Amino acid sequence: MMRQNPIDDLVKKAKKNDLAAKKALIECFKPLIFKVARKYTYNQCELEDAYQDGYLLLLKAIKAFDPSKGVSFQSFFNHNLHYFFIDQIRRQKCKVITFVDPCYDTSAEYSNNPETLYIKVEEARKQREKFHVAYLNLTPLQKRIILKRFAEEKTFKQISEELGNSTASCRNICQQALKKLKRACCPR
């Protein structure tokens, strides 16, 4: 007889409002929530909110999960989590290009200490300023392609048709611009 997955047991208990099972599932899926939230959240100030959204989504997924569909809870939640953040990005009416230092450790626990919070906000502000200066140093074509690709969410094919360049050329120009931005914002 096949042994049942311990997560499935926890989900069954959590569906019956077992608080201990819900806490265990939150601890179990915490690394996934952090990983996905960092992937889709580009603004340091919004990262803690993204973690909370992930936890709330987990609790909703527990209620919505139907084991009779033949899908594991891990797959179900992973799918919901990714698409939740993708939908959040799509719904943003004001698209602001911000930059997060990939070297910055966002997995550290959130601090309520005002001094620590102020330092993090200042670091994020300085990083945005670096990004802005680096962006201004791009060529006009690089700026147009970056804006069309990330702010307007257009494909390279759409961009190439608008600008009259080849798709490969637009992709290369975008990659070069991103490398310039990374070098300026994250010097090694």
Buried (B, 14 or more C-beta within 10 A) or exposed (E): EEEEEEBBEBBBBBBEEBEEBBEBBBEBBBEBBBEBBBEBBBBBEBBBEBBEBBBEBBEEBBEEBEEEEEEBBBEBBBEBBBEBBEEBEEEEEEEEBBBBBEEEEBEEEEEEEEEEBEEBEEEBEEBBEBBBEBBEEBEEBBBBBBBBBBEEEBEBEBBBEBBEBEBEBBBBBBEBBBEBBBEBBBEE
